[in-house]
């Protein structure tokens, strides 16, 4: 049944992306491509005012064109959200940093404007990539849930010890990122500025104290947060275990983390376990 549900999600069956998704996608493309236009223009003029206005105009123009194109692409959001390509969205913008840093290493001195443009392309692109990643997954999950039957639902936080680990990760990445900026601008340690990008990893730990909503369906497992929803078909899940403090649903891929729920947060534990038993036993 899971297979029938997934194959039913053809681009034509889910419609075109909504306006908010098109706007986010347009801005994402714009902050990556518009700095290239300004970088090319910098070979003609060094006027900061002209380059700044050109950047604003390029962002607006590229965003409008890209957003319109996305809005006309049938099923694009769902297609991106269901594949691993979604992970590339926040990673691609780092090509700006790699490119400028690599150019400096091989001896080519980039123009001064390249460095602020790198911040725009990398920082803005990574942020919008994270937003677009969440939006794509949420739209894919919504499309799947409309085509399947829900068997059980619960809300739960991470087990307490994992919440401590996540909070520690937030503290460490935040301190290192801010310390890097201070070291660069206050003490002139240029390489330390790169530690700033660790702040983006802070978002991975944000909201750790908030519960997630889990849904066991005939097609797979849906996991929802206020701004992001994910869906995993049963073929990508290996099984589950119940410990003294947690319900753990293992993924089939060794590099993917398991889904952990604080056992004390699950009100209908018997129903949840029964549903998981039925789904995993059906797959065997």
N, C-alpha and C positions, 0 to 999 in steps of 0.2 A: 504493500500500500504506500510505503514511503517513496518507492520508485515512481509510482503513478503520480503522486503529489508533486514531486520535483519535476518530472518531465512535463507536467501540465503548465509549469511556469515559463511558457514561451514569451518572448518579448511582446507579442501581440496581445497576450492575455493580461498583461499588467499595466498597459497604457504608457503614456509619456511621463517623464519626470515632472513633479509639481514645481511651482514657481520658486519656492524657497530653495529647493535643491538646485534648480537651474542658476539661481543667483549665486549660491555658494560655489558651484562648479565654475561659473564664469569668472568670479573673483580669484579662484584658485589658479586657473590658467593665466589670468592677467598678471598676478604678482610674480609668476615664474617667467613669462615671456616679455612683459613690458620693460623690465630692466635691461633686457638684451637690446631693445630698440634704443633706449637712452644711452647704453654703452656705445653703440654704433654712432649715435649722434655726437658723443663726446669727442670724436675724432675731428669734428667740424667746428665745434664751439666749446669753450671752457666756462661759459657763463653759468653760474650756479642757478640764477633765476630761470634761464631758458631751460636748463636741464630739469629743474624741479617741475616747471609747468609741463614740460614734455612728458615727464613720468606720470603726472596726474592724467594728462590727456591719453597717454598710451594705456594706462590701467583702465580708464573708463571705456575707451574704444575696444580694447581686446575683451574686456569683461562683457560688454554688450554683445559682441559677435559670438564669443564662446558660449555665453548663456543662452542666446537664441538657438545656437546649434544643439546644445544639450536638451533644450526644451522640445526640440523636434525629433529627438532620438528615442524611438520606441523601446521601452523596457530597459533603458541604459542603467538607471539606478539599481534595479534588481539584479541585472547581469553583473555589475561590478560588485555588489554586496554579497553575491553567492560564491565568488571565486577568490583565490589568494591574491589576485591583482590588487585588491583593495588595500593590502598592506603597503603597496608601492606609493600610495597617495602621499603619506607624510615623509617618505624616504626620497622621492625624486627631487624635491627642492634642494636637498643637500648637494646636488650636482653643482650648484653655484659656489658653495664653499670649497668643494673639491677642485673645481676648475680654477678658481682664483688662487688658491693655495698652491696647486700644481704648477700654475704659470709662474708664480714667484720662485718656486723651487728650481725650475729649469732655467731661470735667469731672465725671463721676460717680465719687465716691470709693468704691471697693470696701471692704468690711469687712476688718479686719486679717487675719482667717482666710483670706481669699481667696488670699493670696500663698503660704502653705504648701500650700494645697489645689492651687494651680497647679503647684507642684513635684511633688506626688503625681500629678496628672492628666497633666501633660506628661512628666515624667521617667519615671515608672513606666509610663505608657501607651506612650511611644516605645520603651522597652526591651522591653516585652512584645510590642509590634508587630513589632520586629525578629525576636524569637524566633518569633512566629507566622508571620511572612513566610517564614522558613526552613523551618518545619515544614510549611507548606502546599505549598511548592514541592517539598519532599522527598517528600511523599506523592503528589503528582501525578506526579513522575518515577518513583517506584516502580510506580505503577499503569500507566504507559506501558510501562516496561521489561518488565512481566509479559505485555504483549500484542504484543511485537515481537521481532525477531531481531537479536542483536548480531553485528557484522561485524568490529570491531577495538576494541582497548582499549589505553590507555597512561596512564602517570603522568608528570606533568611540572610543574615550577614555572614561574612567569613568567620570561621572559628576564631576564638579569641587570640590564640598565639599567632595566627596568620595576620590578624589585624595589627598586632604589635610589630610584626616584620614589615608590613606595608607602611606604617607610621614612621618606622625607623628609616625606610627608604625615602620617604618624603623629606625627612629632616636632613639626611645626608646629601641628597641631590640639591636641595634648596641651599644649604650652606656652601657646598662646593661651587654652585653656579654663581652665587652672589660674591663669594670670595674671589672667584676668577675675575669678575668685573672690577672689584676693588684693586686687585693686584695689578691689573692692566692699566687702569686710569690713574691710580694713586702712586704706584711704584714703578710703572713703565715696564712691567713684565708682559711682553706681547703675547707669548704663547698661552698665558693664563686666561686670556679672554675667551679662548675656545671652550673653557669649562662652563661658560654661560649656557651652552647648548644642553647641558645636563638638566637644566630647568625644565626642558620639554619632557624628560622622563618623570618629572614630578606628577604630570597629568595621569600617568599610569597608576598612581597610588591614590589619586584624589577620590574622595567619596567612599573611602574604605569602611567608614562606620555606617554607611547607609545600606539598608537591605536590598538585595536583588530579588526579582520575581522570577521564579522558575515555573515552566509549563511543560509537563510531559504530554506529548501528542503522539498520534499514530505515525507521524512522519519523522519526529525527532524531538530534541530538547530545545526549548526557547529560553533564553536568559535575558532578562530585561532590567535596565537601569532607567532613571528618569529621562535621559537624553540619548540612550543607546540601547538597542536590542540586538541580540545575536541568536542565530539558529544553527544547530548542529544536527544533521541527519543521523540516524542510528548507525549507519555505516562508519561514521567517524567517532563513535563512542565504543569503548571496550567493555564496560561493565561498571559496577558500583560496589562500594563497601560501606558498612555502617560501624563506626567506632564509638567509643564512649562519649566523644564530644562533637563528632562531625558525620555528615553524610557526604561521601566523596564519590563523584561520578568521573571515572577515568576516560581519557580520550585515547583513540587508537594510535595516534602518532606520539612517539615518545617525547618529542620536543614541545608538545602542547601541554600547558598546565591543566591539571584536573579542576573540575568545578566542585568547590567545597562549600558546604552549608553548615552553620552552627546548629547542631542538633536541637538545642534548647529553643531555637526560634521556630521550629517546624511544628505547627499545631496538629496537623493531620498526618503524622508520621506513618501510621499503619497504611493509610490509603496510598501515600507516596511510594512506600516500599513495595506494596502490592502491584502498583502500576509499573514500576521499574522492573520487577520480577517478570511480569507478563511480557514486556517489550523485549527484554534481553533474552528471555527463554524462547521467544518466537524466532529470534534471529539465529539461534543455534540449530 
